[in-house]
Amino acid sequence: FGITRKCKSKGNKFYESMYRLGSEDVDYGEVHYGGQRDTVLIELKGVGCNLAQAGWEARMKQFLDEAVRPRITRIDLALDFFDGSYTPNQALLDHDNGFFDNHNMRPKSETVGSAWRKEDGTGKTF
């Protein structure tokens, strides 16, 4: 999928222009352009990542490799392990043990969901 149309910028992300990824029916994400110093924000939603053609990650890397002065300043990432191969409890322990540290800085974290106190099947997020 690619950019399907220009939208009216909501202004809540401080970008001049906003473009929709996906169709009228399904929102795969957005591309925002014209932020501070003509920056770009690429926002891929879960449905967009799941429906993207195989190899999209390599194509994104190639795009960044060929871009003029690319710089990633922030990444917000979410990953679901529905098969239980990595649990929120393991992520919490790994965080506490410093496995997510970068340059001796520990990232902020939070736990969400009622199942942290009592496993009730409602789920939990780290």
NORMO-V472449 format. One record per residue. N is the residue number from 1. PHI is phi in degrees with one decimal (* if undefined). PSI is psi in whole degrees, 0 to 359 (* if undefined). OMEGA is omega in degrees with one decimal (999 if undefined). Layout:
N,PHI,PSI,OMEGA
N,PHI,PSI,OMEGA
This chain:
1,*,166,179.8
2,-148.9,197,178.5
3,-70.1,128,-177.5
4,-106.8,333,178.4
5,-168.7,157,173.9
6,-86.4,137,-179.4
7,-116.6,163,173.4
8,-71.2,125,-179.2
9,-66.8,134,-179.7
10,-75.0,340,179.6
11,77.4,355,-177.4
12,-77.8,348,178.8
13,-113.5,10,174.4
14,63.8,35,175.5
15,-117.3,147,-177.6
16,-73.2,321,-174.5
17,-125.8,149,177.9
18,-136.0,135,-179.7
19,-125.3,140,-176.5
20,-90.2,138,171.0
21,-102.7,132,178.9
22,109.7,207,-175.5
23,-115.6,182,175.7
24,-64.7,329,-175.1
25,-86.3,328,-173.4
26,-127.5,128,179.9
27,-94.8,105,179.7
28,-85.7,339,-178.8
29,153.4,192,-177.1
30,-144.6,155,170.9
31,-119.7,122,178.9
32,-108.8,138,-176.8
33,-134.4,149,174.1
34,91.7,31,176.5
35,-80.3,200,178.7
36,-55.8,127,179.8
37,57.5,40,177.9
38,52.2,51,178.5
39,-88.8,169,-179.7
40,-127.1,139,173.7
41,-117.6,122,176.3
42,-108.1,121,-177.3
43,-119.2,107,177.1
44,-102.4,128,177.6
45,-90.4,166,-177.3
46,-54.6,316,-179.9
47,-63.0,325,178.0
48,-66.2,318,178.3
49,-64.6,320,-178.8
50,-69.5,328,-176.4
51,-97.5,354,179.6
52,-65.0,149,178.1
53,-62.6,144,-179.8
54,-52.0,139,179.0
55,90.0,10,-177.7
56,-62.1,329,-179.3
57,-64.6,318,178.4
58,-66.1,322,178.0
59,-67.4,324,176.2
60,-65.0,318,178.3
61,-63.1,317,178.7
62,-61.2,318,177.2
63,-57.5,314,-180.0
64,-68.0,323,177.9
65,-62.3,327,-176.2
66,-94.9,351,-177.7
67,-72.3,157,177.4
68,-83.3,120,179.0
69,48.3,52,178.7
70,-70.5,147,178.0
71,-152.0,121,176.3
72,-91.5,122,-179.1
73,-105.2,342,-178.6
74,-162.0,142,173.3
75,-134.9,126,170.9
76,-107.2,125,-171.8
77,-130.7,136,174.7
78,-128.8,139,-179.8
79,-141.9,130,179.0
80,-100.8,136,174.9
81,-117.4,78,-176.7
82,-66.1,338,-179.6
83,-83.9,357,178.3
84,79.7,11,-177.9
85,-67.9,339,175.1
86,-146.7,124,-172.1
87,-105.4,160,174.2
88,-58.1,326,177.6
89,-63.9,320,177.5
90,-65.5,320,178.9
91,-62.5,318,178.1
92,-61.5,314,179.1
93,-63.9,316,178.4
94,-61.7,320,176.9
95,-61.8,312,-179.0
96,-63.3,331,179.0
97,-86.9,3,173.9
98,85.8,12,-177.0
99,-70.3,343,179.2
100,-103.5,4,-178.6
101,-65.2,149,177.1
102,-136.6,120,-177.2
103,53.5,46,179.4
104,60.9,21,176.8
105,-112.7,126,178.2
106,-91.0,127,179.4
107,-69.5,154,175.1
108,-64.8,156,178.6
109,-148.8,164,174.8
110,-153.5,155,174.7
111,-110.3,136,-178.1
112,-130.1,141,177.3
113,114.6,148,-177.2
114,-77.5,343,-175.7
115,-74.0,354,176.9
116,-66.3,326,-178.8
117,-87.3,323,179.2
118,-148.7,123,-178.1
119,-66.2,106,-176.9
120,-121.1,10,176.7
121,83.6,1,-178.7
122,-84.9,348,177.5
123,95.0,165,178.1
124,-151.5,153,-178.0
125,-129.7,137,171.1
126,-113.3,*,999
